[in-house]
Amino acid sequence: MSLLERLNNDMKQAMKNKEKDKLSVIRMVKASLQNEAIKTGQELSGDEELTVLSREVKQRKDSLHEFEKAGRDDLVEKLRTELSYIVEYMPKQLTEEELSDIVKSAILETGASTKAEMGKVMAVLMPKVKGKADGSLVNKLVQQHLS
């Protein structure tokens, strides 16, 4: 089942269950996917759908961080709820240990040994972990292993 089909089914279920928050989030995600499809002029591949979902998660995490700093507890709770709904559609996230193993193999594959070669490692690594790990965590682990 494609992501759009899954979103449509979940949207119908949220309407039946009168889950306004979930319905709102599903509609936002669906709109983002449709806007991206219009922008590219074609149906989105699974990889492109994952990119859109990752962008939605990142936006909410960034906003969450800002709202926490500003002490806006009402908005923090709303964003946490939105995030929990979106994460349901993301692939299973890698643990830090699994990610560390993938980072080590990417470093071996590229032959990198200094932080100056971090770009080479990231270029090999990111397609492998796309949507399965947070980019900032990947960056941090690569820096740790290259130092």
C-alpha positions in Angstrom: 0.0 0.0 0.0 1.4 3.4 -1.0 1.8 6.2 1.5 -1.0 8.2 0.0 -3.4 5.2 0.2 -2.4 4.7 3.8 -3.0 8.4 4.6 -6.4 8.3 2.9 -7.4 5.2 4.9 -6.2 6.8 8.1 -7.9 10.0 7.3 -11.2 8.2 6.9 -10.7 6.4 10.2 -9.8 9.6 12.0 -13.0 11.2 10.6 -15.1 8.3 11.9 -13.4 8.4 15.3 -13.7 12.2 15.4 -10.0 12.6 16.0 -9.6 16.2 15.0 -5.9 16.6 15.7 -4.9 13.4 13.9 -7.1 14.4 10.9 -5.5 17.8 10.8 -2.0 16.3 10.8 -2.8 13.8 8.1 -4.3 16.5 5.9 -1.1 18.6 6.3 1.1 15.7 5.4 -1.1 14.8 2.5 -1.0 18.4 1.2 2.8 18.5 1.5 3.1 15.3 -0.5 0.6 16.6 -3.2 2.4 20.0 -3.4 5.7 18.2 -3.9 4.2 16.0 -6.6 2.8 19.2 -8.3 6.2 20.8 -8.0 8.0 17.9 -9.6 5.3 17.3 -12.2 5.1 13.6 -11.5 4.0 11.0 -9.0 6.4 10.8 -6.1 8.6 7.8 -5.6 8.9 6.1 -2.2 12.2 7.9 -1.7 10.7 11.3 -2.5 7.8 10.6 -0.1 10.3 9.8 2.6 12.1 13.1 1.9 8.8 15.0 2.4 8.0 13.2 5.6 11.5 13.8 6.9 11.1 17.5 6.2 7.8 17.6 8.1 9.4 15.9 11.1 12.4 18.2 11.0 10.2 21.3 10.8 8.2 20.2 13.8 11.3 19.2 15.8 12.8 22.6 15.1 9.6 24.4 16.2 9.4 22.2 19.2 12.9 23.2 20.3 12.0 26.9 19.8 8.7 26.7 21.7 10.4 24.9 24.6 13.0 27.7 24.8 10.2 30.2 24.8 8.2 28.4 27.5 5.2 27.9 25.3 4.0 24.6 26.9 0.6 24.8 25.1 2.3 24.7 21.7 4.9 22.2 22.8 2.3 19.6 23.6 0.5 20.2 20.3 3.7 19.7 18.4 4.6 16.5 20.3 1.2 15.1 19.3 1.7 16.1 15.7 5.1 14.5 15.7 3.8 11.3 17.1 1.3 11.0 14.3 3.8 11.8 11.5 6.4 9.3 12.9 3.9 6.5 12.4 4.4 6.9 8.7 8.2 6.9 8.9 10.3 3.8 8.6 11.6 2.2 11.8 14.4 4.4 13.2 17.9 2.9 13.6 19.3 2.7 17.1 22.5 4.6 17.8 24.4 1.3 17.9 23.1 0.2 14.5 23.8 3.7 13.1 27.3 3.6 14.5 28.0 0.3 12.7 26.8 1.8 9.4 29.0 4.9 10.0 32.0 2.7 10.6 31.4 0.8 7.4 30.9 4.0 5.4 34.2 5.3 6.7 36.0 2.1 5.7 34.3 2.2 2.3 35.5 5.8 1.6 38.9 5.4 3.3 38.4 8.7 5.2 40.5 9.4 8.2 40.2 13.1 9.0 37.3 15.5 9.6 38.2 17.2 6.3 37.0 14.1 4.5 33.6 14.1 6.3 31.8 15.1 3.1 32.8 11.9 1.4 31.5 9.8 4.2 28.2 11.7 4.5 27.7 11.4 0.7 27.9 7.6 1.0 26.1 7.4 4.3 23.0 9.5 3.9 21.4 7.5 1.1 21.7 4.4 3.3 20.1 5.9 6.4 17.6 8.3 4.7 14.5 8.6 6.8 15.8 6.0 9.3 18.0 8.3 11.3 18.2 12.0 12.3 20.8 13.9 10.2 22.3 15.7 13.2 22.9 12.3 15.0 24.5 10.9 11.9 26.7 14.1 11.7 27.7 13.7 15.3 28.6 10.1 15.0 30.7 10.7 11.9 32.6 13.4 13.6 33.2 11.1 16.7 34.6 8.3 14.5 36.8 10.6 12.4 38.4 12.4 15.3 
